[in-house]
Every structure is written in C-alpha cells, then in structure tokens.
Amino acid sequence: MLFNITEKHLVLLRDGRTLIGYLRSIDQFANLVLHQTLERIHVGRKYGDIPRGIFVVRGENVVLLGEIDLEKESASSLQPVTIEKILEELRLEQEIRRRAEKLKLQVLKERGITLPRFDTLDEY
C-alpha cells in the first residue's frame, strides 16, 4: 500500500474523532504519524477544525484511513464555524443526549427494568 505524502488524509479513530493531516509515516501495525493535523468536529451540518500539529496514532485506534479529494472537499455543503462555536454546539448536543438517556433510564426503571451502568462493568 503506497501513500502520497503530499496529499491530505482523513483518519477516523475508534473513539469517533476525525483527524485530517499529511501522512508522514505508517507501519505494518497501522501506526500513523500525521503532520499539520486538524481535529475536525461535526455537529449537524457545521464543522470546526482544531489545530493539533504533529499527531501520532496507535494502529489499533484507526478505523478508517483515506485520501481527501480537495475538489470535493471545497464543494461540500458543510458550513465551517469557529472553534468556540462548534465546541459550544457540541456541548449542547451532548447535554441533550445525556438528558434523553437519563429520561430513558427513568422510564425503564418505572417499568421494573434496570440496566447495568457502564462505569460499574469493570468491577467484574
């Protein structure tokens, strides 16, 4: 597998983060070194980029690696916003999800169904 180091690459990580940068190194375990890396955060149809610089990624965390077509990226329908705005929108989205999950657990509890909490699963 040959990669052109003058092209931008997108890396999707196991924890859901998206990195964009220039691929400088890759080995047999898919360990990566990215240069001029940006962490891209998507919320709805908006995105924000956080500069991260040089980024070393352990191969077991890589879900997807692909070259970015710059022509298609510039024609994207996504709207770029500032870092502060995207982080605030992300915080609001996470708060909405947390409240919905809490409500769901409350309804299940009222019906006599209890689910194990994820933070207690490591005790076994």
N, C-alpha and C positions, 0 to 999 in steps of 0.2 A: 504494500500500500504506500503510494507516494503522495506527499502533500506539497503544495506550492507555498513556500513560506512568505511570499509577497501578498498572499490573499488573506482576507479576514475569514475567521472560522467562528462558528457558533458551537458552544458546548452546553448541553443540558445536563445538570447534575442530579444525582439521586434525591437530594433534598428539595428539588424543584427550582433551584436558582438557574438563571441563564447567564452565561458569560460569553462575551464577544471579544475577540482579540486575534493577534497574529500568532499562529502556531510556530513555535521555535524548536520544540523537541517532542518526540514521542518514542516510547519504547515498547517492548513486547507485552508489557502488562497494561498498556494504555495510559501510563503515567504521562502527563502533559505539562509543558511549560508554555504559557501564553504571555505575550508581550503587548503592552499598551491595552491592557484588558479593561473592559467595561462590564459592570454587572447591570443587566437590564431588568427592570421591574415592570411588569404589566399589570394594569388594573383596568378592566373593561377594554375600551378602545384607545387607552392612553398608555404611554410608557415613559420611563425616566431612566437615564443612564448614570451610574455612579462609577467614577474612575477608580480603578483598583491597581493599575500598574502591572508589574510582573506577578503572575499567578501560577503557582504550582498545584496541580490537581492530581490526587492519587487515582489510579486507574479504576479501582473498584467503585468510585463515585461517579464515573462517567456513564451516562445513559445514552447520549447521542452526541456525535461529533460530525459537523458538516460544514462545507464551504459556503460562504454567503455570496449570493449573486447581487452585486451592488446596484445594478439597474432595477431589479425587482424590489430591493430594499428601499430605494428612493421613491418608488411608486406605491409604497404601502399606504393603506388607509388609516394606519395608526397615527395618533396625534402625539408629538413629543411635548413633554411638560418639564418643569424644573424638578430638581431632586426633592426639594422641600414639599412641593405639591404632591408628587407621586407617593412620597413616604406618608403624608397625611392621609391620602386616599387609601393607601394600603392599610394603615392603622384603622380607619373607619370600616373597611371591608372585613378585617379580622374581628373587629368588635361585633359586627353584625353576625358573623358566623358563630362567634362564641355565644352570643345571646340565643341564637337559634338552637345551638347544641344543648345549651342549658335548659331551654324550654322543652326540647325533645326528651331529654333525660327526666325532667319533671313529669311529663305526661306518661312516660313509660313506668315511672315509679308509682304513679297513681293507679296504674293498671296492674301493679304487682310484678313488674319486670325490672330486674336490676342488671346492669351491665358492669363488668369489671372496669375499673379506671386504669388507664394506660400507665400511669405513674406507679401503680402497685404491682404490675405484672412482673417486674424484675425481681421481686422478692421470692419468687418460687424457684 
